Amino acid sequence: MEELYPFKFKAIYKEKIWGGQKLNSVLNKSVPSDKKIGESWEISSVQDNLSVVANGYLAGNNLQELIEVYMGDLVGENVFKRFGEEFPLLIKFIDASDVLSIQVHPDDELARKRHNAYGKTEMWYVIQADEGAELISGFNREMDKETYLKHLKNNTLPEILNSEKVSAGDVFFLPSGRVHAIGKGILLAEIQQTSDVTYRIFDWNRKGQDGKPRELHNDLAVDAIDYKYYKEYRTNYTLKPNETSNLVKCKYFTTNILEFDRILEKDFIDLDSFVVYMCMDGMAEITYNEEEKLEISKGETLLVPATVDHIKIAPKNKAKLLEVYIESKNEKEEQ
């Protein structure tokens, strides 16, 4: 059997009423210029949205077929034990040229009970933001269910939500239960559990493409929300040039950032997980299986199989990558 290699996948584009053109203009994606493309699903095992390999001898196979055949060799033995033939993460780029609806995601327990699905914990890395752009994460004061419902009924929900001005490089960790919304003028990378369960709470009184208000899920959302007030919603981190700097570590994923202008060597021999690279800026050449090479440039995503245990990453001048994997030792941890 031939050796596994880092995979690129065909992007799955999603038209959204709030979508724009930054996937093309900033991330060099080939999105249709006559459509509002809001999301590029880079790696997905969501049914009916399975990522298809775009490079190498396995081109044309979808992600589910790869896992069925290669199992732990692809995703890691422990990851395969936990998640079976479903890839555990959904990796996206999101371009919001208008504000998204205010929403919340249930945790694993509630999602399993109601939808026979996983819950959704996720994170955002801001790639670009227009001046003054804001997003919503959590509440801006001490909160309880009764107060929340009163504001929802009075159409004053935004008054109690925490808005943050953002710029490139900002990180937000969004555990299940946290009310959130991406604001107008923001381009970001989103890493999340594989789940398409979203409860829409408030949609700014706008109408969908059919001219009718979009469906809300407030009966479901009310029991999914974490009403606790937190003093800090933005993730603070230290970026160390030419090193691996951690952004988020939780039981569902670990995300690091690499900003480098010299060759980095990465050893995954003890990791027992796939590794995803998303290129935020610049371009790099990845050497794997001793002498094989593959380039990754801004706006591209790579999936490195668990059996590829050593790589060299050489920047063309300078590059910035997000690095994502699942640590088995973090199974019982929650950020």
Buried (B, 14 or more C-beta within 10 A) or exposed (E): EEEBBBBBBBBBBBEBBBBBBBBBEBBEBEBEEEEBBBBBBBBBBBEEBBBBBEBBEBEEBBBBBBBEEBBBBBBBBBBBEBBEBBBBBBBBBBBBBBBBBBBBBBBBEBBEEEBEBBBBBBBBBBBBBBEEBBBBBBBBEEBEEEBBEEBBEEEEBBEBBBEBEBEBBBBBBBBBBBBBBBBBBBBBBBBBBBBBBBBBBBBEEEEEEEEEEEEBBBEBBBEBBBBEBEEEBBBEBEEEEEEEBBBBBBBBBBBBBBBBEEEBEBEBEEBBBBBBBBBBBBBBBBBBBEEBEBBBBBBBBBBBBBBBBEBBBBBEEBBBBBBBBBBBEBEEEEB
